[in-house]
Amino acid sequence: MKFVLIGGGSFVFAPTVLEDVIVKNRLMNDELVLVDPNAEAVEAMAGAGRRIADKLGVTVRISATTDRRQALAGADYVIVSASPQGARRWAMDYDILNELGMADQARECGGVGGLMNGLRSITLLLDVCRDMEEVCPQARILDVTNPMPRVVTAIDRYTSIQAAGFCNIAYQGAEGYAFLPALVGKKPEDVDIVTAGLNHFAWVVSMKDRKTGEDLLPALISFVQEGDWSALPEHKRRELKVMRRWLEQYGAVAAGAVDHHAEYLPLQEDIHYATTPPYHGTEEERRQRLLELQAIASGESGDWEVLFNHPSWEHPIDVALTLKSGATRTFDILNIRNNGAIPQLPSERIVEVPVRIEGGEWTPIAIPALPDALAAAVRRISDVHEIIAEAAAKGDAALVHQAVDLDPAISNKEAAHVAVDRMLAIHADLLPQFK
């Protein structure tokens, strides 16, 4: 198989892909091409990968390039973890929003910031897909780029490429659901949990004792409503207060970090909104990472395990290998077409649900109907995803303003309309379709 990772010099995700390919799965006869506009970073990442593979006796072929189209030729799976000038563009948005008294809207996935980030990311991914349609039309995209559901929606609507989105924030842990089991006095391995909804807006559908089958959802709801939180750290007590308010409002328990959920909702005083770019690695940390990579690649450092100290929670390589092998496996969290899994949403919407892979195909697993209030909120947020995907694909500024009007996360519509006009102008180089 040939894997292509776009964003091959990324701070967290590229090392995770290397670990999954070399250490975890020990791929021998496959190829991994790392693509990034930063030639120095991507060459160092590939060099470190080759050195680690050699030490472990793994014969996977690893290369690096800045030429995306050349890399894509003959690919089977294209993994994308790339935000076009992410930190710099976020800061440009923040300055405008702060000036207009809307600093909380400088969000990565929702609100005005998420709208503009969506337009930029979708533009990049649609360019990738146009290349893929010519040089590897059978390949699938495994997307990690945010705002992920908007990106996957655009790919699904406006290209012939199959795509799935990866984000395990609902787990709140690297190995699976880590926070929710403790609330009912269980360990993660003791429970089966199902979450569903939209990415960064997923909710607990069921929780059961793995051995006895006991329904633990009533106990979870009771703990959120009136449990003793005194033994928990302050930041978790804050999250539970928000979860309790949303339980009353929507009729369900939120899964994942509440600050992520809140990106899709109006301003709330107990939510922490970003005041610095929401991307991994400061400039100093990135410089240090480059030195580490170069030292590993040259053989100067044998401490290659340090590269994997802070991994991503997302593992698209696992999905690709399952698809290719034809094996059967269930994944707790994946973002694909709804196809009836959430009954209150149209079939074509991109949703976050458990997924069964069998015979080289992925199929969403149906869940019970969401509470009415939650279903209405999920539907409206999904509607915004659709409009933003269409706006980016067509270069239609009127649709951008329509998204502002519909988005429940944006309260000051007048200021938001001013903001997006200014942002479309300053990001014109990355959004050439908006002329």
Buried (B, 14 or more C-beta within 10 A) or exposed (E): BBBBBBBBBBBBBBBBBBBBBBBBBEBEEBBBBBBBBBEEBBBBBBBBBBBBBEEEEBEBBBBBBBEBBEBBBEBBBBBBBBBBBBBEBBEBBBBBBBEBEBBBBBBBBBBBBBBBBBBBBBBBBBEBBBBBEEBBEEBBBBBBBBBBBBBBBBBBEBBEBBBBBBBBBBBBBEEBBBBBBBBBEBEBEBBBBBBBBBBBBBBBBBBBBBEEEEEBBEBBBEBBEEBEBEEBEEEBEBBBBBBBBBBEEBBBBBBBBBBBBBBBBBBBEEBEBBEEBBBBBEEEEBEEBBEBBBBBBEEEBEEBEEBBEEBBBBBBBBBBBBBEEEEEBEBBBBBBBBBEBBEBBBEEBBBBBBBBBBEEEBBBBBBEEBBEBBBEBBBEBBBBBBBBBBBBBEBBBEBBBBBBEBBBBBBBEEBBBBBBEBBBEBBEEBBEBBE
